[in-house]
Amino acid sequence: MGQEEDFSEVEERAYRAGAVKHYTIDAKREFAEEYVGRAVLMNAMYEGKYPLGTALARPLIVAKTVEVARREGADAIAHGSTSKGNDQVRFDVTAKALAPDLEVLAPARVWGMGREQEVEYAKARNIPVPEAHRKYSIDENLWSRSIEGGPVDDQRLEPPEDAFKWTVQPEKAPDQPTYVEIEFEGGLPRAINGERMDMLSLVRALNQMGGAAGVGRIDHIESRLVGFKSREVYEAPAAVILFEAHRDLEKLVLTPRELRLKHQVLDPYWADLVYQGLWVEPLRLALEAAAGEMEKWVDGWVKAKLYRGSVQIVARDSRYGTYSAELADYSRGWYPTDEEARGFIEMWALHSLTALSKRAGGKK
């Protein structure tokens, strides 16, 4: 999925754990184009904060697992989720949709294990556990790096610096801003600073640029779908930059009614479905179809200023943009007459003023 990992070591651990056959599947381009691309179109930030890195990857992981199960003639698939995580829902539901005949096994859940028990179980059987995973629960892919557990569980304390890997500490970032111009076509980012890139290369480039500027650290209290809140820490430089840029371009192009429907209804509903493990829900496709009718006009460029942990949009343009400097200029351009202005104001507020008048004499 685009994570930085020694896959030969992963294979070795698999065989030490008792596997008889191991597959390494390179799905990062599919993940970038088919999943991350959709997330950008839908400004997918769960509860306004989480860019769904882990949640987006799970349906694709299940799809590839099912492919291998079919190839090997297996009658079951297994995953490592405990009973407290969101991923158990994402894995199980997607598997039921793609392969209802396969049994889904979750040993850690069956055995009632927590993270410490899992680590001890592995150590007792000489299965190496990466040092970072001993202290935190970490999930990493192209789109985000998720850190939970251990020291970050205490919401009263700032996350330790050793929790972060992709981003420099904002206070230690360069004291000069970095400017990046992103070109969009049909709502999708297609170029950086004039250089066309596929989605995989583009996300990697923005992760590097943003991380070097201290951009992309996210710390929030998250409402898990399994019934409790958790403190979650993420690194997602490219996601933070792209969402800021994409939403800004939408504001330039879309009508106010389109914008409110997209940002207040379509986007958060889509993010909720993906977070809740319902990638297979038909409504997801319907929301994407509705958004697609608007996104086909979202062409243009946006310039972002990256500086010590912040992203500021400083310029933008689109051939479909509805902003007019001449019309907006208070010193020139068209002005309505006093009569036209009074008529507009009277009609605009008539519903509110009528209701206010009727209720003023009521007894409630």
Steps between C-alpha positions, in 0.01 A plus 500: 500500500802727468640461853875498553579153624751221445273251326763227502498529879121484500519181294753352740274577796211335320690175460625514858139538606414175319390609152544246221473756219543879490384765254621860471246695297585845365168686504625854558407634155151356522470642851612844380277519193184321612486575871709808580368671186141449616592631844633823347185549293291456816724705735491193722587607853310302763369740766686774316841361600586144399589449130393132511841357413448168676127483428555553126759223479300226670254424216788462254692276741194277530453493122861383450466246783190354339684475167773294666244288685332415168834427336602267782160336542473615862177475699582782746693824539642646823596839640665626816242743635401501864142556617563870575609618157316645202686277256318184605182653357671615180659161440197290587240704311708528182578127510132414538423715195777362278507138617202405718599132482837556670527479876666801665729419792629753755723309747590799721131580534407140577776472760412835660845645440610859541816650348729398788374143487558488125860618539565248778346221291733584211808530721430162661509343154809688380301711252671842482287810556639834366610726784263783406205262523596402854433856622222611264242348271607628158339462159668656199420531131540751220227731631564514873688373800280415799637493855299387798547324832775535755595859591243660265208342688519779759313787333638745758856467370663615178606204284870412547722600211601137443144427386564693178693383196377686191494856633764718662406682816336824374724717722804341335374532141679747268433867568418557133161406349464245223256582220331227302260544206258212447301458178164323508298344217150380576572542870809277493856628551706444185811718528732668750684819403428433133620138504233242417499196728295190564320490834760279666791728412303812584403380848855390573636839391254691719571272796867586470447875451239528771687283746816709460293810588345336806161475328264209554491422872147425622400445863135450588243313703324261265158338530569136421226299336533235771350725764767703675728797439874467448790740475649468150819648358571505126755622252354585160680789328369437147143455622502824700643697208272349234181542701577866569575561132206301364241658729632845410465431127147367555410830670618686191306285252185361663183698563420569867227233496728242338774585748278458805353173378845362426681616813215458749332184370678298231856523636432422868253220414761341272769527767269347760421200278867428430601545863220271615616216278220541246703533180253251350197716588314601178458853632876554464474466123191722490681773694797477264269525198334813637836655581635405158245726328650795688863392491519496120517882519772507767792579269771748587801561721555585863816634661570395859753644744651242735662643809583342835201270526247719321341495154376833366333535160633821347380492137271310264344517154259305280342553161171402668550726801208730574696766684513839326743761629312771310165406651645457851694830495335753734654794314361416157274263311124460505292625792125438541278804541360582843159376385645170374698449820197569723282264296755220522545544876121505560441179305811330638395540863121469453470144637702587810330834565151351455571217743656740751196727485251214546691352792551834677136499612485132590488354850764226466 
